[in-house]
Amino acid sequence: MIDTPQIKKFIKEHGEAFLIVLLIVILVAVLLTSKFSSGSAKASYSSLSEREKLRYDLTSAVRTISGDNEAKILVVWDENKPSQSTSPDIITMFNNTNAQNMTSNSLKVSGVAVVSKNASKADVKVKITYLLSNLLEISADKISVIGV
């Protein structure tokens, strides 16, 4: 059986050292967990298709502008119209790199719908519409921004 006086004596003699070691172990576990979880997020982003990456980046931009982390975006892809765009793509603009233009046939957008809690505010609606219109090279009438 466990002798309680011996445990009390051990804690009294080595308690501070034991707590320091325990805190270091917990800190290392937390750091390793956060490192692995951020690495898996990068790996999952890199495995996305061009369309999924574009939708992810557009959603991120809309959420930043609207201040609503639950904002949703629906992208309607145009399968028939090839893009003649020479403007930088959304990923180039956000990463400030000179990546190859990703606006290709597979990324031609014919319409976008945005649903956000804060989109009923006129300034938020205008900013989102302006952003999507310019980045996707579609007219504002092809963009619907709805506040809920």
Backbone torsions as a table, in degrees:
resi	resn	phi	psi	omega
1	MET	NA	161.2	179.6
2	ILE	-82.3	128.7	-179.3
3	ASP	-90.0	111.0	-177.1
4	THR	-61.0	-41.5	178.3
5	PRO	-61.3	-35.0	179.0
6	GLN	-67.8	-39.0	178.4
7	ILE	-64.8	-44.7	179.1
8	LYS	-61.4	-40.2	179.3
9	LYS	-65.1	-42.9	179.6
10	PHE	-62.9	-45.2	179.7
11	ILE	-63.6	-39.8	179.8
12	LYS	-64.8	-39.6	-177.6
13	GLU	-81.4	-37.7	-172.3
14	HIS	-123.2	16.0	-175.0
15	GLY	-58.6	-46.3	-178.2
16	GLU	-65.7	-43.4	179.1
17	ALA	-63.8	-41.3	178.8
18	PHE	-62.2	-43.6	178.8
19	LEU	-64.2	-39.3	178.9
20	ILE	-64.1	-45.3	178.6
21	VAL	-63.2	-42.1	179.1
22	LEU	-62.3	-43.5	178.3
23	LEU	-64.3	-39.1	178.1
24	ILE	-64.3	-43.0	178.7
25	VAL	-61.7	-43.8	179.3
26	ILE	-64.2	-43.2	179.5
27	LEU	-61.7	-44.8	178.5
28	VAL	-62.5	-42.0	179.2
29	ALA	-62.2	-42.7	179.1
30	VAL	-64.8	-44.7	179.4
31	LEU	-62.9	-43.1	178.6
32	LEU	-65.3	-40.3	178.6
33	THR	-62.7	-45.4	-179.6
34	SER	-67.8	-34.5	178.5
35	LYS	-65.9	-44.7	-179.2
36	PHE	-68.8	-37.9	-179.0
37	SER	-69.6	-37.1	178.2
38	SER	-71.7	-32.8	177.4
39	GLY	-66.8	-38.7	179.9
40	SER	-70.3	-30.0	177.2
41	ALA	-67.4	-39.9	177.8
42	LYS	-65.0	-42.4	-179.3
43	ALA	-64.2	-40.2	-178.8
44	SER	-69.1	-35.8	177.4
45	TYR	-65.0	-42.3	-177.9
46	SER	-68.2	-20.6	179.4
47	SER	-87.3	-3.9	179.7
48	LEU	-73.5	153.7	174.8
49	SER	-74.9	169.2	179.0
50	GLU	-58.3	-42.6	179.6
51	ARG	-62.9	-44.8	-179.8
52	GLU	-64.4	-39.9	177.6
53	LYS	-64.1	-43.5	178.8
54	LEU	-62.4	-45.7	179.3
55	ARG	-62.8	-41.2	178.3
56	TYR	-61.1	-46.7	-178.7
57	ASP	-67.9	-38.8	176.6
58	LEU	-64.2	-43.0	178.3
59	THR	-61.7	-42.2	178.2
60	SER	-61.3	-43.9	179.4
61	ALA	-64.7	-43.9	179.6
62	VAL	-63.5	-41.1	178.8
63	ARG	-64.8	-36.6	177.9
64	THR	-67.0	-46.2	-178.8
65	ILE	-65.7	-44.0	-175.5
66	SER	-80.3	-20.5	-175.7
67	GLY	73.4	15.5	-178.9
68	ASP	-115.0	106.3	-178.1
69	ASN	-73.0	-2.4	177.9
70	GLU	-110.1	9.4	179.8
71	ALA	-59.5	143.1	-179.7
72	LYS	-117.0	149.9	178.6
73	ILE	-134.6	136.0	176.0
74	LEU	-117.5	124.9	-179.1
75	VAL	-109.9	128.1	175.9
76	VAL	-101.5	119.0	-176.1
77	TRP	-89.8	139.0	177.1
78	ASP	-98.2	109.3	-176.1
79	GLU	-78.2	-16.0	-170.5
80	ASN	-101.3	-27.1	-173.6
81	LYS	-96.7	115.9	175.0
82	PRO	-71.2	147.4	-179.5
83	SER	-85.9	135.4	175.6
84	GLN	-107.1	19.5	-173.0
85	SER	-69.6	140.4	170.5
86	THR	-119.4	4.8	-179.5
87	SER	-79.2	158.5	-179.7
88	PRO	-66.6	149.0	179.2
89	ASP	-80.6	171.6	-176.7
90	ILE	-61.8	-39.2	-177.6
91	ILE	-68.2	-40.2	176.8
92	THR	-61.1	-42.1	-177.3
93	MET	-66.7	-40.6	-177.7
94	PHE	-77.0	-32.3	-178.4
95	ASN	-93.5	-7.6	-179.9
96	ASN	54.2	48.4	179.0
97	THR	-119.8	173.2	177.0
98	ASN	-105.9	43.2	-178.9
99	ALA	-63.9	157.4	178.4
100	GLN	-60.1	140.3	-178.5
101	ASN	-60.3	121.3	-177.7
102	MET	-92.8	-1.7	179.8
103	THR	-74.4	94.0	-176.8
104	SER	-120.8	-174.7	178.4
105	ASN	-55.4	-37.9	-177.6
106	SER	-72.2	-15.1	-177.8
107	LEU	-110.8	11.6	178.9
108	LYS	-73.5	122.8	-175.6
109	VAL	-105.2	136.7	177.0
110	SER	-106.5	-14.5	178.3
111	GLY	-171.7	158.4	-179.4
112	VAL	-141.4	139.5	172.5
113	ALA	-122.8	134.6	179.7
114	VAL	-124.3	133.3	175.3
115	VAL	-122.6	123.1	-177.7
116	SER	-149.3	147.8	177.8
117	LYS	-61.3	-37.9	-174.6
118	ASN	-93.4	2.6	-176.5
119	ALA	-75.1	-6.5	175.4
120	SER	-76.4	-13.5	174.8
121	LYS	-77.0	129.9	-174.5
122	ALA	-58.9	-43.1	-177.5
123	ASP	-65.8	-36.8	178.2
124	VAL	-67.2	-44.1	179.6
125	LYS	-60.7	-43.2	179.9
126	VAL	-65.6	-44.0	-180.0
127	LYS	-62.1	-44.3	179.7
128	ILE	-64.5	-45.6	179.8
129	THR	-61.5	-44.8	-179.9
130	TYR	-62.2	-46.4	179.4
131	LEU	-58.3	-53.2	-176.3
132	LEU	-66.1	-39.1	179.8
133	SER	-61.2	-46.0	-178.7
134	ASN	-72.7	-43.5	-177.7
135	LEU	-69.0	-38.2	-176.2
136	LEU	-96.0	-4.5	-179.4
137	GLU	54.8	49.2	174.2
138	ILE	-125.9	155.9	-179.2
139	SER	-73.2	156.6	-177.5
140	ALA	-61.9	-26.5	-179.9
141	ASP	-72.7	-7.6	176.6
142	LYS	-95.0	4.4	-177.0
143	ILE	-119.5	126.9	177.2
144	SER	-118.5	119.9	180.0
145	VAL	-115.0	117.3	-173.6
146	ILE	-117.8	130.5	174.8
147	GLY	-96.1	139.5	179.3
148	VAL	-119.0	NA	NA
